Amino acid sequence: MPDLYVCDPDGEPLREARDAIDLIGEAWGRRATWVAVPVERLHDDFFVLRSGVAGEFAQKFVNYRIGLAVVGDISRHVTPGSALEAWVTESNRGEHLWFVRDLDELSERRSGRDDPAAPR
């Protein structure tokens, strides 16, 4: 997937809006239309919706028309019936933010979807 930027799994946890902007800059530099972020790179606050971290982070990607995929097992963060579970489910129905098990699942999903960077 040459139009995919895969964030390094090692490094400081991503938490701030500027972290999202940095990833978007990396994607633009590589002409990527999607960024895959390993779940272990996201700060735990990302998974606490009331913190606002996830919403702000995801909104940056939507604003810049870059798809965001959270890659890996998020089960330790999700409880049945929680707001996070509902948000993940709804996000996975959309075109801009997906939660996937691995890069293979992301590739499969992308092969059947529109590019979020395409004009609407």
C-alpha positions as CSV (number, residue, x, y, z in Angstrom):
1,M,0.0,0.0,0.0
2,P,2.2,2.8,-1.2
3,D,-0.4,5.5,-0.2
4,L,-0.3,4.3,3.4
5,Y,2.0,5.8,6.1
6,V,2.5,3.3,8.9
7,C,3.5,5.0,12.1
8,D,6.5,3.5,13.9
9,P,5.2,1.4,16.9
10,D,8.1,2.6,19.0
11,G,8.2,6.2,20.3
12,E,6.4,8.5,22.6
13,P,2.7,8.1,23.1
14,L,0.6,10.2,20.7
15,R,-1.8,12.4,22.7
16,E,-1.9,16.0,21.5
17,A,-3.4,17.6,18.4
18,R,0.2,18.5,17.3
19,D,0.9,14.7,17.2
20,A,-1.9,14.3,14.8
21,I,-0.6,17.2,12.7
22,D,2.9,15.7,12.7
23,L,1.5,12.4,11.4
24,I,-0.5,14.2,8.7
25,G,2.7,16.0,7.7
26,E,4.5,12.7,7.4
27,A,1.6,11.4,5.3
28,W,1.6,14.4,3.0
29,G,5.4,14.1,2.6
30,R,4.9,10.5,1.4
31,R,1.7,11.3,-0.6
32,A,-0.2,8.9,1.6
33,T,-3.9,9.1,1.9
34,W,-4.1,7.0,5.0
35,V,-2.1,6.8,8.3
36,A,-2.0,3.5,10.3
37,V,-1.2,4.1,14.0
38,P,-0.4,1.0,16.1
39,V,-2.6,1.0,19.2
40,E,0.4,0.9,21.5
41,R,1.5,4.4,20.2
42,L,-1.8,6.0,21.4
43,H,-1.9,7.4,24.9
44,D,-4.4,5.8,27.2
45,D,-6.3,9.1,27.2
46,F,-7.2,8.5,23.5
47,F,-9.5,5.7,24.7
48,V,-11.2,7.9,27.4
49,L,-13.7,9.8,25.2
50,R,-14.5,12.4,27.9
51,S,-10.9,13.5,27.7
52,G,-11.5,14.8,24.2
53,V,-8.2,13.4,22.9
54,A,-9.7,11.0,20.4
55,G,-12.2,13.4,19.0
56,E,-9.6,16.2,18.5
57,F,-7.1,13.7,17.1
58,A,-9.6,12.2,14.6
59,Q,-11.0,15.6,13.6
60,K,-7.6,16.7,12.4
61,F,-7.5,13.8,10.0
62,V,-11.0,14.5,8.7
63,N,-10.1,18.1,8.2
64,Y,-7.0,17.3,6.2
65,R,-8.8,14.5,4.3
66,I,-6.4,11.8,5.5
67,G,-7.8,8.4,6.6
68,L,-6.8,7.2,10.1
69,A,-6.6,3.6,11.1
70,V,-6.0,2.5,14.6
71,V,-4.3,-0.9,14.2
72,G,-4.2,-3.5,16.9
73,D,-6.2,-5.0,19.8
74,I,-8.2,-2.3,21.7
75,S,-10.2,-4.8,23.8
76,R,-8.5,-3.7,27.1
77,H,-10.0,-0.2,26.5
78,V,-13.5,-1.2,25.5
79,T,-16.2,-2.4,27.8
80,P,-19.5,-3.7,26.4
81,G,-22.1,-1.0,26.1
82,S,-19.6,1.8,26.6
83,A,-19.5,5.1,24.7
84,L,-16.1,4.0,23.3
85,E,-17.6,0.8,21.9
86,A,-20.4,2.7,20.2
87,W,-17.9,5.2,18.8
88,V,-15.6,2.4,17.4
89,T,-18.6,0.8,15.8
90,E,-19.8,4.0,14.2
91,S,-16.3,5.0,13.1
92,N,-15.9,1.6,11.4
93,R,-19.1,2.3,9.4
94,G,-17.6,5.5,8.0
95,E,-14.8,6.4,5.6
96,H,-12.3,8.3,7.7
97,L,-11.5,6.4,10.9
98,W,-11.3,2.7,11.3
99,F,-10.2,0.4,14.1
100,V,-8.7,-2.8,12.6
101,R,-6.9,-5.8,13.9
102,D,-3.9,-5.6,11.6
103,L,-2.6,-4.2,8.3
104,D,-4.1,-7.0,6.3
105,E,-7.6,-6.1,7.5
106,L,-6.9,-2.5,6.7
107,S,-5.8,-3.4,3.2
108,E,-9.0,-5.5,2.7
109,R,-11.2,-2.6,3.9
110,R,-9.4,-0.1,1.7
111,S,-9.6,-2.2,-1.4
112,G,-13.4,-1.8,-1.3
113,R,-13.7,1.9,-0.2
114,D,-13.3,5.4,-1.6
115,D,-10.3,7.4,-0.8
116,P,-11.0,10.0,2.0
117,A,-8.8,12.4,0.2
118,A,-10.9,12.4,-3.0
119,P,-13.0,15.5,-3.6
120,R,-16.7,15.1,-2.7
